[in-house]
Amino acid sequence: MNQPTIPIMGSIVQPNQIIQGTIQIADGKIVRIEEGFPVDTDHVLDFRGKYILPGLIEVHGHFREPGLEHKEDIPHGTRAGLAGGYTTVFDMPNVRPPTTTVARVQDQIKRYTGRSYTDFAINMGSSVDDIDELNKIDPDLITGVKIFTAGHATTPTTIPHLADIARIFEILGQRRIMALLHAENQELVNYFTHKYRDELHRHDLQAWDEARNLSVVLTSALEMIALARQFGVKLHLLHLSTSEEFAAVEFGRQIGVDVSGEVASYQLAFHSDDYARYGSLINVAPSVRTPAEQQKLWQLLRQGKIDAVISEHTPHTLAEKQKESVWEIASGMPGIQETLPVLITNWIKHFGHETLEEGLIRIAQMTSQNIAHIFGFEQKGALVEGRDADITVVDTQQVWKVQKADLFTKNRWSAYEGMELIGRPVATFLRGRLVYHDGKIVGEPLGQRIVRAS
Ligand SMILES: [Zn+2]
């Protein structure tokens, strides 16, 4: 079944429509998409009744190499990716040592080569000590530069001072390198953390949300937009959690900034009322928001005002998640395997089963097409002729009750365990090759570094 050139037929999710048709593949590319099914289906992979989507792209591959392999590693994380329909991942730089120098970017490329099951690209990091490296890096080796304006336990590269960010943006603007921002205002994080932890002696899970409140994220988003405007930097705001930050993105566009914003899938699945049930597993940074705020994100998503949805795959061990005090918990959760069915299931929950196809088109745009476009990887991101045959097939008739045994991640826990999800991938193709099928990885790691089409 793993011949690279067998045509695939089913319900094909294209940028603005879904067609019943057949995808012809050669040399890893989509060469033709035809409406209708062939008369002789003996030599066609038959996915009739299932939806065929473009392989997803993960902006936040926290695969934890080097230095944090007890949390995750590249083979486990990218196998989980294939099982979740992801065919490309961007590596996140907050590893040990962090990917903040040219040499470490090159090391990271070596680390992925021959070990990654998905295609990949490298998000470079920055730190105050390594700013000059941004003058030396070949922009074609990286997606862009990720900057943390605020830190938590897992981020050694925090750059809290605007003057340092200005120095970085000046270089990025001149060199036409994109900035990816984890935008929380560190001064406000410090102030509210001190207030809730040290003065009010709050250690409960909700105290985290109150300390990481709207002002923390909105202040930083606006600061970054102002600096991007000043230095002509293309800006991607990572894991936004409120409608107000998307209003800031709109404002940024009005004043001429090339800015985009994404939402992490867990913001769309969990809200602050869920702590009673899921506890510290859903502690994330920025924090989950209220049900009313989450509802606003879903409305924006349906309107196409959210540029990207990412899994924000951020694995930790269970012990790192299960701490007495909220201030000790490692923020973040794994999710690359669960995100696509989580999005499909929650879309149906919010908008009804009759809008499923509208939802699939929107989900494909946000998890693949728009990300490919924002980062300039136009060979990826859509089921159209000429693009890479990166494909995932989902079965929306089937319910997946998430079990530990199904998970490909190294630590094999999931906040979604026990949940009944619709739309689990049944097959994933990387550049035309079947690499995941019916719960099993097929073959060796074939991932390649992706480069921008010139
Ligand atoms: Zn992240």
Residues whose N, C-alpha, C, O or C-beta is under 5 A from the ligand:
A	BS01	ZN	H60 E312
